[in-house]
Amino acid sequence: MGFDLARLQLLIVEADPAMTGTWRSLLGGFGIRQPRFAAGSRAAWALLQAGGDWRPDLLVCRWELPDGDDGLQLVSRLRGDAQSPAPFLPAIIVTATVTRERVQQALAAGIHEILVLPLSAKAIETRLRETIEKPRRFIRQGGYFGPDRRRTARPGYAGPFRRSTDARPAPGR
C-alpha cells in the first residue's frame, strides 16, 4: 500500500481560476481537501517565507504564468537563493509544451517531475507518488543544486563515474 495522498500539504501555483477549480476537483478525488493556491510565483514565495504552522510537502507550479511570471524561475530561486525558505522542497512543474530543451531546462532548475497538460487524475497521481514515494537525494555539483537527476542506479554500469559516491566495479571485472 502506498502513501496516503490525503495527508499531503500541497502548494499549487496556478493563476487561472478555472484551472484552480480543476485542481480542487482532481485532488479531492485523492482526499486532498485543503491545498493552498498562489496566483503567481511572488505570492508563492511570500507564502513559503511566512512559515508559521503550515509547511508544504510539495510544490506544484505552472511553468507559464501571466505577466511575465515564470514558475521555473520560482523553483530556480528556491534552489539557489541563500535566503530560500525551502531549498529542499520537492517540485513538480506543469506545462502544455514539452520539448527536449524544456525538459533539460526543468532538470537544470531542480525540478523533480514534469506534469503535462491537460491534467488527468492518473497523471497527477503518478507524479505525486513518484515524488513522495521515491525521494531522490539532493546534490550540489558545479552550478547545480537539486534532486539527483538519475532515477535509478544501474547495477553493472561501468562508468564514466562523475561523483565520489558512485559505485565502482571491483578490480578485475
Secondary structure, DSSP 8 states (H G I E B T S, - for coil): ----GGG--EEEE---HHHHHHHHHHHHTTT----EEESSHHHHHHHHHH-TT---SEEEEESB-STT-BHHHHHHHHHH-TT-S-TT--EEEEES---HHHHHHHHHHT-SEEEESS--HHHHHHHHHHHHHS---EEEETTEEEE-S-----TT------STTS----TT-
